[in-house]
Amino acid sequence: MLNRVSFLSGLGASLLSLLLIGCGNNTTSNQTSPNAPQGGQQQSPTTTGGGGSGSGKYKVITNGISPFWESMGKGLTAAKTELKVEADWQGPNPAEHNAQVKLIKDAVAGKVDGIAVSAIEADALAPTIDESIAAGIPVITFDSDSPKSKRAAYIGTNNREAGRIAGQETAKLYPSGGKLVAFVGNMSAQNARERYEGFLEGVKGKNITFLQEPFEDNKDKGRARKNVEDAITKYQGKVTGFVGFYSYNGPAIVSAVEQAGLLGKVKVVCFDGEPETLRNLEAGKVDVTVVQKPYEFGRLSVMLLNEMKKSGGKGDAALQAMKGELDKLGMKLDGTIIDTGVTVVTPKNAKQFLDDLKAKGLEST
C-alpha cells in the first residue's frame, strides 16, 4: 500500500504535468476516414504547421473524389511541410454543387486563412466565393475556374489550349476523318466547356465530328461506364472513337470498349493520367492522353495562399512574389492566371513518362 508521502508526491507530479500541458502549444488534428460514407466528404489529415509568425491555415477543395487528386494531395503536403503551415484538402461526396458550397462555408466558419477550390459549377459557385472574400477569406481557384467570381487567381491548365492539343493529336489518328462520342462529368463546369470547345478548334477542317453533345455523368463512375455502353449500342457501326474529358472517363471507356470487343477497332482519347489509364497506355489500349500537373495544383495553391496571407490578402503582390518559382517551372503568368501546361502521352512515350512519375514518388497525374 502507498504511504502518505509517496501519494502526495505523486499527486503533486500529476498536477504539475497538467499545468505544463495547459501552457503548451495547442495542436489540432482533423482526420476523417478515407472510407467516408456516402453523403460525407473525403478529407486528408490536417497536420499542424511548425508555427512561427508567418504560419497559416489553408483549405483546398476539389470537385470530387478521384485518384487524380492523390497527386495534388502530395503536392499540397510538400508545400505545407516546406512552409511550415497547416493545409488539408477535401472533396465533396457526392460531387455536387451544394456539397461543395457547404465545404466552402465550413472552411469560412473554421476561420481558415485562405481557400483554393476547383469549381463544379463555375457560375453558380461565384456568389459563394464572393461571400467568402467579403468575410475576409481570400479565395483562389485551381483546375476548374470560376471567372465571374472575385477569386484572386486561377492555377491550372489552360483548358481551351489543352482541348485544342487533344484535338490536334486526335486528328493525327484520323487522316481520313472520324465520328466520335465524348464523355464528361458536367458541361456546366468551366474546364469541361473549355476542353470541348478547344477540341472542336483542334479538329476543325479535319472531317472529324461528334455524333452528339457529350454524355454527362455528374462524376459518377458507374454512370460513366453505363454512358459508354449506351453510346456503343446507339452508334454501333458508326462511331470510330471515344473521347474522355475527365480523368475517370478513360478507364470507363476502355473497360466498356474491351467488353464489347471493339479494342483496336476504335480509337480512345483521354485526359489525365489515372493509374489505370497509364497502364492502358502501356498496353496500347489508349491511343493518347493529355496530362495535367495536379501535383503543382496542390503545391502552388498552398504557396500562393501563403503569399497572400503575407501580403495582407493582396493577390497581385502574391502573384508577383511567385514569379521566380513559376519561371523555374516554365509556367506562364497571364494576369491572374497561372498556366501550368500539359504533356501529351502516347504508347510510345508511356514508359518514360511512368518512370519519371515514379522518380517523384507518384503513381498518377
Kinemage of the C-alpha trace (Angstrom):
@kinemage 1
@onewidth
@group {chain A} dominant
@subgroup {mainchain}
@vectorlist {calphas} color= white
{ca met a 1} P 0.000 0.000 0.000
{ca leu a 2} L 1.306 3.533 -0.819
{ca asn a 3} L 2.309 5.653 2.180
{ca arg a 4} L 1.061 9.246 2.613
{ca val a 5} L 4.313 10.857 1.457
{ca ser a 6} L 4.549 8.932 -1.798
{ca phe a 7} L 0.840 9.563 -2.517
{ca leu a 8} L 1.194 13.354 -2.063
{ca ser a 9} L 4.380 13.328 -4.105
{ca gly a 10} L 2.630 11.512 -6.956
{ca leu a 11} L -0.354 13.880 -6.752
{ca gly a 12} L 1.953 16.890 -6.965
{ca ala a 13} L 3.698 15.471 -10.032
{ca ser a 14} L 0.364 14.862 -11.731
{ca leu a 15} L -0.809 18.415 -11.083
{ca leu a 16} L 2.494 19.783 -12.380
{ca ser a 17} L 2.107 17.748 -15.589
{ca leu a 18} L -1.412 19.073 -16.145
{ca leu a 19} L -0.214 22.641 -15.684
{ca leu a 20} L 2.611 22.139 -18.173
{ca ile a 21} L 0.234 20.665 -20.747
{ca gly a 22} L -2.171 23.561 -20.286
{ca cys a 23} L 0.634 26.046 -21.018
{ca gly a 24} L 1.888 24.252 -24.125
{ca asn a 25} L 1.089 24.921 -27.808
{ca asn a 26} L -2.390 23.930 -28.919
{ca thr a 27} L -2.327 21.464 -31.817
{ca thr a 28} L -5.317 20.075 -33.618
{ca ser a 29} L -5.932 17.052 -35.744
{ca asn a 30} L -8.932 16.936 -38.022
{ca gln a 31} L -8.980 13.496 -39.568
{ca thr a 32} L -11.711 11.746 -41.481
{ca ser a 33} L -11.555 8.130 -42.548
{ca pro a 34} L -10.631 7.750 -46.243
{ca asn a 35} L -13.622 5.423 -46.435
{ca ala a 36} L -16.080 8.220 -45.770
{ca pro a 37} L -19.708 7.112 -46.005
{ca gln a 38} L -21.820 8.165 -48.988
{ca gly a 39} L -23.011 11.714 -48.455
{ca gly a 40} L -19.955 12.733 -46.444
{ca gln a 41} L -16.619 14.135 -47.619
{ca gln a 42} L -13.265 12.502 -48.020
{ca gln a 43} L -10.608 14.555 -46.298
{ca ser a 44} L -6.862 14.358 -45.967
{ca pro a 45} L -5.427 14.593 -42.445
{ca thr a 46} L -4.710 18.105 -41.214
{ca thr a 47} L -1.177 18.439 -39.913
{ca thr a 48} L -0.361 21.331 -37.637
{ca gly a 49} L 2.356 23.539 -39.060
{ca gly a 50} L 5.660 24.361 -37.482
{ca gly a 51} L 4.455 27.650 -36.058
{ca gly a 52} L 6.182 30.989 -36.473
{ca ser a 53} L 4.678 34.381 -37.207
{ca gly a 54} L 4.152 33.508 -40.883
{ca ser a 55} L 2.231 30.260 -40.314
{ca gly a 56} L -1.234 29.947 -41.836
{ca lys a 57} L -4.152 27.577 -42.168
{ca tyr a 58} L -5.432 26.753 -45.654
{ca lys a 59} L -8.212 24.637 -47.155
{ca val a 60} L -8.089 23.097 -50.631
{ca ile a 61} L -11.428 21.854 -52.012
{ca thr a 62} L -11.565 19.610 -55.081
{ca asn a 63} L -14.540 18.946 -57.360
{ca gly a 64} L -14.936 15.343 -56.189
{ca ile a 65} L -13.081 12.229 -55.088
{ca ser a 66} L -10.768 10.603 -57.648
{ca pro a 67} L -7.250 9.128 -57.934
{ca phe a 68} L -6.499 12.270 -59.947
{ca trp a 69} L -6.399 14.216 -56.699
{ca glu a 70} L -3.906 11.948 -54.948
{ca ser a 71} L -1.031 13.608 -56.801
{ca met a 72} L -2.453 17.020 -55.899
{ca gly a 73} L -2.510 15.965 -52.253
{ca lys a 74} L 1.182 15.076 -52.374
{ca gly a 75} L 1.980 18.481 -53.805
{ca leu a 76} L -0.037 20.084 -51.014
{ca thr a 77} L 1.880 18.069 -48.433
{ca ala a 78} L 5.219 19.089 -49.945
{ca ala a 79} L 4.278 22.781 -49.749
{ca lys a 80} L 2.899 22.745 -46.208
{ca thr a 81} L 5.989 20.870 -44.992
{ca glu a 82} L 8.339 23.348 -46.630
{ca leu a 83} L 6.396 26.407 -45.474
{ca lys a 84} L 5.518 25.008 -42.035
{ca val a 85} L 1.833 25.822 -42.340
{ca glu a 86} L -1.437 23.951 -41.905
{ca ala a 87} L -3.190 22.734 -45.051
{ca asp a 88} L -5.588 19.959 -45.937
{ca trp a 89} L -7.906 19.040 -48.776
{ca gln a 90} L -11.444 17.761 -49.098
{ca gly a 91} L -13.648 16.649 -51.949
{ca pro a 92} L -17.461 16.800 -51.968
{ca asn a 93} L -19.066 13.374 -51.906
{ca pro a 94} L -21.384 13.276 -53.752
{ca ala a 95} L -19.672 15.554 -56.255
{ca glu a 96} L -22.431 18.142 -56.362
{ca his a 97} L -22.527 21.925 -56.271
{ca asn a 98} L -24.409 22.184 -52.957
{ca ala a 99} L -21.980 19.808 -51.252
{ca gln a 100} L -19.079 21.937 -52.480
{ca val a 101} L -20.764 25.112 -51.244
{ca lys a 102} L -21.090 23.545 -47.797
{ca leu a 103} L -17.373 22.723 -47.696
{ca ile a 104} L -16.521 26.336 -48.501
{ca lys a 105} L -18.912 27.681 -45.856
{ca asp a 106} L -17.463 25.244 -43.308
{ca ala a 107} L -13.957 26.462 -44.139
{ca val a 108} L -15.026 30.090 -43.661
{ca ala a 109} L -16.651 29.203 -40.331
{ca gly a 110} L -13.399 27.483 -39.364
{ca lys a 111} L -11.576 30.794 -39.919
{ca val a 112} L -9.005 29.469 -42.349
{ca asp a 113} L -6.531 31.948 -43.852
{ca gly a 114} L -7.327 31.046 -47.437
{ca ile a 115} L -9.322 28.702 -49.679
{ca ala a 116} L -8.496 27.108 -53.033
{ca val a 117} L -11.365 25.454 -54.923
{ca ser a 118} L -11.944 23.563 -58.183
{ca ala a 119} L -15.415 24.710 -59.198
{ca ile a 120} L -18.037 22.117 -60.109
{ca glu a 121} L -20.384 24.775 -61.494
{ca ala a 122} L -18.381 27.842 -62.460
{ca asp a 123} L -21.123 30.473 -62.498
{ca ala a 124} L -23.213 29.045 -59.671
{ca leu a 125} L -20.227 28.979 -57.311
{ca ala a 126} L -19.331 32.650 -57.895
{ca pro a 127} L -21.667 34.071 -55.167
{ca thr a 128} L -20.259 31.680 -52.549
{ca ile a 129} L -16.696 32.611 -53.489
{ca asp a 130} L -17.556 36.315 -53.308
{ca glu a 131} L -19.235 35.880 -49.912
{ca ser a 132} L -16.104 34.171 -48.587
{ca ile a 133} L -13.934 37.033 -49.809
{ca ala a 134} L -16.329 39.561 -48.246
{ca ala a 135} L -15.897 37.664 -44.965
{ca gly a 136} L -12.155 38.294 -45.179
{ca ile a 137} L -11.095 34.870 -46.505
{ca pro a 138} L -9.013 35.040 -49.735
{ca val a 139} L -10.113 32.550 -52.409
{ca ile a 140} L -8.300 31.218 -55.467
{ca thr a 141} L -9.401 28.576 -57.965
{ca phe a 142} L -7.475 25.675 -59.486
{ca asp a 143} L -8.188 23.041 -62.146
{ca ser a 144} L -11.656 24.477 -62.914
{ca asp a 145} L -12.069 28.248 -62.758
{ca ser a 146} L -14.956 30.496 -61.743
{ca pro a 147} L -14.047 33.558 -63.816
{ca lys a 148} L -17.199 35.543 -62.952
{ca ser a 149} L -16.291 35.441 -59.270
{ca lys a 150} L -13.874 37.767 -57.450
{ca arg a 151} L -11.350 34.978 -56.960
{ca ala a 152} L -7.791 36.316 -56.732
{ca ala a 153} L -6.188 33.863 -59.163
{ca tyr a 154} L -6.585 30.641 -61.112
{ca ile a 155} L -3.941 27.902 -61.071
{ca gly a 156} L -4.140 25.129 -63.619
{ca thr a 157} L -4.431 24.135 -67.186
{ca asn a 158} L -5.419 26.477 -69.959
{ca asn a 159} L -8.275 24.103 -70.687
{ca arg a 160} L -9.111 25.527 -74.098
{ca glu a 161} L -5.497 25.059 -75.167
{ca ala a 162} L -5.425 21.548 -73.662
{ca gly a 163} L -8.576 20.687 -75.593
{ca arg a 164} L -7.063 22.082 -78.773
{ca ile a 165} L -3.934 19.966 -78.286
{ca ala a 166} L -6.095 16.875 -77.717
{ca gly a 167} L -7.989 17.678 -80.908
{ca gln a 168} L -4.797 18.047 -82.898
{ca glu a 169} L -3.471 14.740 -81.565
{ca thr a 170} L -6.789 13.093 -82.416
{ca ala a 171} L -6.641 14.452 -85.982
{ca lys a 172} L -3.350 12.585 -86.410
{ca leu a 173} L -5.193 9.355 -85.611
{ca tyr a 174} L -7.823 10.016 -88.307
{ca pro a 175} L -6.144 11.139 -91.554
{ca ser a 176} L -9.407 10.354 -93.419
{ca gly a 177} L -11.768 11.749 -90.769
{ca gly a 178} L -13.766 10.151 -87.977
{ca lys a 179} L -17.002 10.131 -85.982
{ca leu a 180} L -16.598 10.462 -82.232
{ca val a 181} L -18.552 10.345 -78.984
{ca ala a 182} L -17.402 12.284 -75.908
{ca phe a 183} L -17.927 11.827 -72.170
{ca val a 184} L -17.585 14.300 -69.296
{ca gly a 185} L -18.678 14.962 -65.725
{ca asn a 186} L -20.620 18.216 -66.118
{ca met a 187} L -20.707 20.553 -69.090
{ca ser a 188} L -21.600 23.304 -66.610
{ca ala a 189} L -18.010 23.158 -65.336
{ca gln a 190} L -15.702 25.750 -66.841
{ca asn a 191} L -12.936 23.229 -67.563
{ca ala a 192} L -15.323 20.852 -69.358
{ca arg a 193} L -16.746 23.541 -71.625
{ca glu a 194} L -13.315 24.904 -72.487
{ca arg a 195} L -11.814 21.479 -73.225
{ca tyr a 196} L -14.708 20.601 -75.501
{ca glu a 197} L -14.597 23.928 -77.329
{ca gly a 198} L -10.811 23.700 -77.669
{ca phe a 199} L -11.088 20.161 -79.020
{ca leu a 200} L -13.502 21.352 -81.710
{ca glu a 201} L -10.968 24.017 -82.694
{ca gly a 202} L -8.218 21.383 -82.869
{ca val a 203} L -10.108 19.140 -85.319
{ca lys a 204} L -11.594 21.952 -87.393
{ca gly a 205} L -11.317 21.215 -91.107
{ca lys a 206} L -10.213 17.603 -90.498
{ca asn a 207} L -13.576 15.907 -91.223
{ca ile a 208} L -13.856 14.837 -87.595
{ca thr a 209} L -17.255 15.280 -85.942
{ca phe a 210} L -19.062 14.356 -82.733
{ca leu a 211} L -22.218 12.308 -83.178
{ca gln a 212} L -23.906 14.196 -80.336
{ca glu a 213} L -23.203 16.513 -77.413
{ca pro a 214} L -21.016 14.918 -74.701
{ca phe a 215} L -22.647 12.359 -72.376
{ca glu a 216} L -22.663 13.731 -68.797
{ca asp a 217} L -22.176 11.521 -65.735
{ca asn a 218} L -22.018 14.004 -62.826
{ca lys a 219} L -18.747 12.350 -61.763
{ca asp a 220} L -20.492 9.049 -61.071
{ca lys a 221} L -18.118 6.306 -62.227
{ca gly a 222} L -20.915 3.759 -62.590
{ca arg a 223} L -22.865 6.146 -64.760
{ca ala a 224} L -19.703 6.971 -66.721
{ca arg a 225} L -19.311 3.306 -67.661
{ca lys a 226} L -23.037 2.998 -68.496
{ca asn a 227} L -22.799 6.042 -70.761
{ca val a 228} L -20.095 4.354 -72.833
{ca glu a 229} L -22.152 1.174 -73.087
{ca asp a 230} L -25.169 3.212 -74.211
{ca ala a 231} L -23.086 5.034 -76.811
{ca ile a 232} L -21.740 1.744 -78.193
{ca thr a 233} L -25.280 0.407 -78.533
{ca lys a 234} L -26.648 3.635 -80.012
{ca tyr a 235} L -23.889 4.218 -82.553
{ca gln a 236} L -22.655 0.709 -83.336
{ca gly a 237} L -21.204 0.651 -86.821
{ca lys a 238} L -20.964 4.465 -86.925
{ca val a 239} L -18.663 5.542 -84.101
{ca thr a 240} L -14.916 5.343 -84.754
{ca gly a 241} L -13.597 6.773 -81.500
{ca phe a 242} L -14.313 7.852 -77.924
{ca val a 243} L -13.030 10.899 -76.042
{ca gly a 244} L -12.981 11.148 -72.228
{ca phe a 245} L -12.693 14.715 -70.963
{ca tyr a 246} L -12.437 13.828 -67.238
{ca ser a 247} L -9.802 11.618 -65.648
{ca tyr a 248} L -12.064 8.658 -64.800
{ca asn a 249} L -13.695 8.642 -68.261
{ca gly a 250} L -10.625 6.992 -69.788
{ca pro a 251} L -10.778 3.801 -67.698
{ca ala a 252} L -14.583 3.654 -68.177
{ca ile a 253} L -14.185 3.868 -71.960
{ca val a 254} L -11.523 1.157 -72.151
{ca ser a 255} L -13.488 -1.187 -69.902
{ca ala a 256} L -16.685 -0.898 -71.971
{ca val a 257} L -14.888 -0.975 -75.323
{ca glu a 258} L -12.919 -4.057 -74.324
{ca gln a 259} L -16.042 -5.876 -73.153
{ca ala a 260} L -17.764 -5.031 -76.447
{ca gly a 261} L -14.864 -6.491 -78.425
{ca leu a 262} L -14.023 -3.150 -80.021
{ca leu a 263} L -10.411 -2.738 -78.884
{ca gly a 264} L -8.300 -1.919 -81.920
{ca lys a 265} L -11.409 -1.081 -83.937
{ca val a 266} L -11.997 2.337 -82.349
{ca lys a 267} L -9.607 4.975 -81.018
{ca val a 268} L -9.546 6.052 -77.367
{ca val a 269} L -8.501 9.591 -76.409
{ca cys a 270} L -8.261 10.616 -72.738
{ca phe a 271} L -7.442 13.433 -70.387
{ca asp a 272} L -5.180 12.973 -67.374
{ca gly a 273} L -3.204 10.019 -66.144
{ca glu a 274} L -5.081 7.924 -63.627
{ca pro a 275} L -3.139 4.725 -62.814
{ca glu a 276} L -5.451 2.587 -64.955
{ca thr a 277} L -5.184 4.999 -67.885
{ca leu a 278} L -1.396 4.852 -67.730
{ca arg a 279} L -1.471 1.041 -67.622
{ca asn a 280} L -3.831 1.050 -70.591
{ca leu a 281} L -1.438 3.330 -72.463
{ca glu a 282} L 1.441 0.938 -71.913
{ca ala a 283} L -0.784 -1.910 -73.118
{ca gly a 284} L -1.782 0.023 -76.242
{ca lys a 285} L -5.455 0.257 -75.238
{ca val a 286} L -5.383 4.077 -75.127
{ca asp a 287} L -4.130 5.994 -78.149
{ca val a 288} L -3.345 9.328 -76.490
{ca thr a 289} L -3.931 11.196 -73.241
{ca val a 290} L -3.354 14.854 -72.429
{ca val a 291} L -1.912 15.022 -68.944
{ca gln a 292} L -2.182 17.915 -66.499
{ca lys a 293} L 0.003 18.670 -63.474
{ca pro a 294} L -2.163 18.174 -60.363
{ca tyr a 295} L 0.921 17.850 -58.129
{ca glu a 296} L 1.634 21.503 -58.892
{ca phe a 297} L -2.042 22.421 -58.426
{ca gly a 298} L -1.690 21.423 -54.770
{ca arg a 299} L 1.794 22.783 -54.194
{ca leu a 300} L 1.276 26.133 -55.907
{ca ser a 301} L -2.162 26.660 -54.339
{ca val a 302} L -0.722 26.455 -50.832
{ca met a 303} L 2.263 28.618 -51.809
{ca leu a 304} L 0.049 31.315 -53.351
{ca leu a 305} L -2.405 31.373 -50.438
{ca asn a 306} L 0.545 31.719 -48.075
{ca glu a 307} L 1.954 34.622 -50.107
{ca met a 308} L -1.483 36.272 -49.986
{ca lys a 309} L -1.534 35.960 -46.203
{ca lys a 310} L 1.905 37.552 -46.013
{ca ser a 311} L 0.806 40.410 -48.288
{ca gly a 312} L -2.420 41.076 -46.387
{ca gly a 313} L -4.635 39.394 -48.951
{ca lys a 314} L -3.247 41.247 -51.976
{ca gly a 315} L -3.456 38.869 -54.922
{ca asp a 316} L -1.325 40.934 -57.312
{ca ala a 317} L 1.556 41.202 -54.870
{ca ala a 318} L 1.349 37.481 -54.085
{ca leu a 319} L 1.403 36.534 -57.777
{ca gln a 320} L 4.460 38.683 -58.378
{ca ala a 321} L 6.167 37.043 -55.406
{ca met a 322} L 5.509 33.686 -57.108
{ca lys a 323} L 7.056 34.742 -60.418
{ca gly a 324} L 10.503 33.298 -59.703
{ca glu a 325} L 9.053 29.877 -58.886
{ca leu a 326} L 6.840 29.928 -61.968
{ca asp a 327} L 9.761 30.875 -64.214
{ca lys a 328} L 11.744 27.972 -62.784
{ca leu a 329} L 8.887 25.613 -63.677
{ca gly a 330} L 8.457 27.103 -67.150
{ca met a 331} L 4.882 28.186 -66.362
{ca lys a 332} L 3.160 31.274 -67.723
{ca leu a 333} L 1.628 34.032 -65.615
{ca asp a 334} L -1.033 35.901 -67.570
{ca gly a 335} L -2.733 38.470 -65.369
{ca thr a 336} L -4.331 36.442 -62.574
{ca ile a 337} L -3.932 33.094 -64.360
{ca ile a 338} L -1.086 30.643 -63.797
{ca asp a 339} L -0.973 28.264 -66.770
{ca thr a 340} L 0.638 25.033 -65.576
{ca gly a 341} L 0.721 23.440 -69.062
{ca val a 342} L 0.094 19.883 -70.264
{ca thr a 343} L 2.023 16.840 -71.519
{ca val a 344} L 0.950 14.552 -74.372
{ca val a 345} L 1.424 10.852 -73.587
{ca thr a 346} L 1.087 8.042 -76.146
{ca pro a 347} L 2.005 4.350 -76.046
{ca lys a 348} L 5.410 5.340 -77.462
{ca asn a 349} L 6.455 7.551 -74.540
{ca ala a 350} L 4.286 5.979 -71.806
{ca lys a 351} L 7.142 4.019 -70.205
{ca gln a 352} L 9.394 7.063 -69.938
{ca phe a 353} L 6.532 9.111 -68.536
{ca leu a 354} L 5.801 6.452 -65.919
{ca asp a 355} L 9.485 6.215 -64.974
{ca asp a 356} L 9.576 9.992 -64.466
{ca leu a 357} L 6.472 9.803 -62.242
{ca lys a 358} L 7.935 7.033 -60.105
{ca ala a 359} L 11.112 9.070 -59.636
{ca lys a 360} L 8.909 11.717 -57.977
{ca gly a 361} L 7.121 9.151 -55.830
{ca leu a 362} L 3.909 9.441 -57.879
{ca glu a 363} L 1.713 6.785 -59.442
{ca ser a 364} L -0.612 9.015 -61.406
{ca thr a 365} L -1.190 12.557 -62.550
